């Protein structure tokens, strides 16, 4: 499957659409300064936790610029392995090979979002690396869901990096930290390990005022607590979020958008190291906090 199909689909997006304008900005940046590829001299590439948004991300120029600038500030990875809040499955499973159709797991949005594509190169080498580290991983014909392809389409819109998605098999922090630790060797090969969720995700508790820019106390309080624990490298505090974090359970009435963070921390050389915050702030009242860690 060729990235050309992605470019062809993007060309049908109206010129006035914010994502089409984002593509123009990306092209200009690439023309001025090509994205430097990762090399072994860089050492292990950082692991990421990102707040992924949904189709409205494609309508937010500021957020798209933050995501793409973050991607450009890191070396261009050799491949990407992403764990999304939207694929809860045990035993561990890997998404399908190049050509698997995207999962449009959202509703009520403009038709153009259901025609978007993200056709990345064959990821057979990455699949072999992952199954070599974790032989119990099973194959799947599943494509990338929106927790994977939406942020990656903004960060790496050329669709020229191999991508696989790994299911999240549990929400137990200790188990996920251990899973991330098993993925550490991938970083030494320039593979970007990404946990994709949302720092707060109490969608059902949002009011009209919040949708118009007001940040609810439960979202702000949880975000501040997480930022402090991450800055201190307090993994135990983060693991106890259900009982210790202010704003619960409103910030995470279900926990799948927070727990990918533990795979990211586990994949770090030192999970207790302070993280580098790449994005903060709020969108429709939800915390966008995203970070990387070496």
N, C-alpha and C positions, 0 to 999 in steps of 0.2 A: 504494500500500500504506500502510496507516495504522498509526501507533504503537499504536492501540487494540488491534490484534491481539496486540501484545507484552504490553500490560497484561492482556489476557484470559488469555493463557497463563501469565503470572506469578501470576494469581489462583488458578490450580490447584495452585501449589506449596504444600505443607503450611505452616501458620502457624508450626510449630516449626522449619522449616528455616532455617539461618543466612542464606541469601540473602533469604528472605521478611522476616526481621527487618531485614536491611540496607535493604530497600525502605522499611520503616517509618521507619527513622532518616533516610533520604534525604528522605522526605516531610516529616518534622518540620523538618529543616534548611531545606528549600525554603519551608515556610510561615513560618518565622521570618525568613528572609533570602533573597529570590529571587536566583538566580545572575545576576550582572551580565554583560550581553552585551558582547562586544568592540566597540570603536569605533575609527575611524582615529586618534583622539587617543591611543590606547594604543600606537601604533607597531606594528611587526611582532610578531605573537604568537609566543611561544617554540616551538621544535621539541622533540619529546620522544623519548627512548628509554626503553622500558619492558620489564620482565620480565613476561611475560604469564601464566604459569601455564597451567592447564587446568581441567577441572571442579572439582577440589579447591579452587580459588580461591574458589568459591562457598560453601565450607564453612569458610572462614578469616575470621572477623569482623575480626581485626586488619588483615589484608592488604586486605580490602575497604574498610575505613575509611581506610587509607592512600591507596588509589587514588582514592577519592571525594573525600577532603580535598584531594588534589593537584589534581584537576580543578576543584574549587571555588575553589582559590587562584589559578587562572588565569582570565582572562575567558572567558565562554562563546563558543566559536568559531562562526564562520559555517558552517563545514563541516569535515570531517575527511578527510584522505588518509593511509592507513595502509599500511605495507609490513611484511609478516609473514614470519617465517622459513619459513612453511609453504606459500608459493607461489613456487617457484623456476621461472621461465619466461622465456625469451627468444624473440622480441623482447619488449619491454615490453608489458604488457597491463593493462587496467583491468577490474575486476569489473563485473558486470552492473548494470542499472538497478534501481530500487526494485522489490521483489517477487522478486528472485532468491533462491532457497532457501539457507539457511545450509549451510555444509559442516561436518558433524559428524565431523571427522577425528580421532577418538579412539575407543578401545574399552575395554570392560570396566567402564563406569560405570553408575550407576543410570539407569533409563529416563527419569526426569524431565529429564535433561540433553539427551536427544535430542528432547524436545518444546519446549525453550526456543526463543524467537523473538527477533529483533531487527530489526523492520521499520521502517527509517528512511525519511525523506522522499526524494522524487526528487532525485537528485544530478546532473541534466543540466547545470546551470550549472558545477558543478565539473568534470565530464567535459570540457566545452568549454574550460575554463581549462587543464586538464592537457594536452589534445591541442594547444592553441594553443602551449604552451611546448615540447612534445615531439611533433611531428606524426607521428613513427614509431610512436607508441603505438597498439596495436590493441585493439579491443573484445573483450569476452568475456561469456558468459552466466554465468560463475562467481559464486557467492555468497561472502560473507565466511567465511573459515575461523576456527578457534578462536583463532588468534593475533591475530585482529582483534576478533571479536565478544565473546569472553570478557572481556577487560579493558574494552572499551567499554561493555558491558552493566553492569559494576560502576561505571564512572566516570560514565556518562551513561545511567542506566537508563530515562529517559523516552523514549529512542529518537526524539528530536525534532530531531536534527541530521543533515543529509545526510552520508553516509559512502560513500567509494569505497576500494577496495583496489587497490594497484599491485603488480605482481609484482616480484620481485627477480631481475634478469637475469644476475647474475654475483656472484662473491664477491671480486672484485678491489677492494681498498680504494680505489685511485686512481680507478677508474671509478665506484664508488659515491659518492665524494666529489663528483665532477663531476656525477653525477645529482642529488644533493641540492642542489648549487648551482643547477641549472636550476629547482628547485622553490622557491627563495627568494622569488620574487615572490608566491607564493600566501600567504605569511605576512603580506604587506602588505595582504592582503584579509581577514585574520582566519581563514585556513584553517590548522588544526592539522595539521602534518606529523609523523607518528609512525613511528618505527622500532620494531617489536615483536619481541623475541627473548627471551633469558634470559641473564643475565650469566655464569652457568656452567650447563652442560647435559649433564654426564656421567652420564646416567641409568643406563647399563649398568654403571657402576662403583659404584653405590650399594649399600650393605649394609643389613642389617636395623637395625643401630645408627644408621646415617645417617638412615634413614627415621623413626627414633624421636627424632631431634633432634641427633645427633652431626654436626658439620660436618667433612668430610674436609679434610685439609691441602691437597690440590690445588685445592679450591674456595675455601678461605679465602685461599690464596696468590695465586691468579689475581685474585680480587676486590680484594685489597689493591693488587696491581700496577695494575689498571685504575683504581681510585680515585685512586691517586697520579698516573698519567699524565693522567687527565681533569682533575684539579685543576691540573696544570701546563700544560694545553693542549698536550700533546706528541702531536700527531697522528701523527708519524712513528713514535714508539714504539708507539702503538696499532696502526698499520698493519702493524708487524712482529710482531704477537702470536704468529704461528705459531712463530717462532724465539726470541722474546724473553720471552714471558710464562711465569712459573713455573706449574706445574700442567698444562702442555700435555703430551700431547694429552688428558689425562683430563678437563680442564675443558670441552674442545670437541673430542670425537673427530670430529665433523663441525662445520662452522663457521657454519652458516646461522643459528644463534641469536645469534651475536655480530656478524656483518657488517651487519645493519640499522643498527647504531650509526653506520656511516660515512655513510649517507644523512642521518641526523639531524645529524651534525656538518657535512656539506656544506651543509645547508639553513640553518645558522646564519649570522648576519651576519659572524662571525669564528670559523671552526672551531677556532682555537687559543685561544679564550677559555675561562676556567674555567667549568665547568658548575655548576648548582645541583642537588645531590642531593636528591631527593624521598623516596626509599625506599631503605633498605638492610636488612641482615640476611639471613636464610637461611630457606628452606622445604625440607624434606626434604633438607637438606644442600646445596642449590643457592642461589647468590647471587641475591637479588631486586633488586640495585642498579638503580635507575631515576633518570633525571635529565632536566632541561630546560636549554636553552641559547638565548640570544637572538642 
